[in-house]
Amino acid sequence: MSDNDAKSKATVSRILDKAGFAPIDLGDLVAGGRMQQFPGGPLPTLNLIKLP
């Protein structure tokens, strides 16, 4: 998850955590966008699942 607003990022992180997801803070929109970009970014091909 990436955003330029820390308060919004914290709110979304809590919601995702309560829904059973493991949110990962990727920083601001520019940095996070680069990591999530397909092709080329390091994250699109990873399977990130939170196990109980």
Backbone torsions as a table, in degrees:
resi	resn	phi	psi	omega
1	MET	NA	135.6	177.9
2	SER	-135.4	144.7	-179.6
3	ASP	-165.5	156.8	177.1
4	ASN	-91.5	-8.6	-177.8
5	ASP	-110.1	110.0	-175.6
6	ALA	-62.0	-37.4	-179.0
7	LYS	-65.9	-43.4	177.7
8	SER	-63.7	-41.0	-179.7
9	LYS	-63.1	-39.7	178.8
10	ALA	-66.0	-40.8	178.7
11	THR	-63.1	-48.4	-180.0
12	VAL	-64.4	-38.1	178.7
13	SER	-60.8	-43.7	178.2
14	ARG	-63.6	-42.1	179.8
15	ILE	-63.1	-46.4	179.9
16	LEU	-63.7	-39.5	179.4
17	ASP	-64.0	-43.0	178.4
18	LYS	-65.2	-27.4	179.4
19	ALA	-83.7	-1.3	176.9
20	GLY	96.8	6.4	178.3
21	PHE	-93.5	161.1	176.7
22	ALA	-112.2	88.9	-177.4
23	PRO	-64.4	142.1	177.9
24	ILE	-119.2	123.5	-180.0
25	ASP	-79.5	114.7	-178.7
26	LEU	-99.9	8.0	178.4
27	GLY	92.1	-150.3	-178.1
28	ASP	-78.3	177.5	-175.3
29	LEU	-63.8	-35.8	-178.7
30	VAL	-69.0	-51.8	-178.4
31	ALA	-66.3	-45.6	-179.5
32	GLY	-65.4	-37.7	178.3
33	GLY	-62.0	-39.9	178.3
34	ARG	-64.3	-38.8	-179.0
35	MET	-70.4	-29.4	-177.0
36	GLN	-92.3	-6.8	-176.1
37	GLN	-64.2	138.6	177.0
38	PHE	-125.4	127.5	-3.4
39	PRO	-83.6	165.6	174.0
40	GLY	112.9	-34.6	179.9
41	GLY	-78.3	154.4	-176.7
42	PRO	-78.5	-13.2	-172.6
43	LEU	-97.5	-27.8	-173.1
44	PRO	-59.4	-25.8	-176.6
45	THR	-94.7	-0.6	-179.6
46	LEU	-86.9	143.1	174.2
47	ASN	-100.9	101.9	-175.2
48	LEU	-105.5	98.9	-178.6
49	ILE	-119.6	132.9	177.3
50	LYS	-84.5	116.0	179.7
51	LEU	-92.9	144.7	-178.8
52	PRO	-67.5	NA	NA
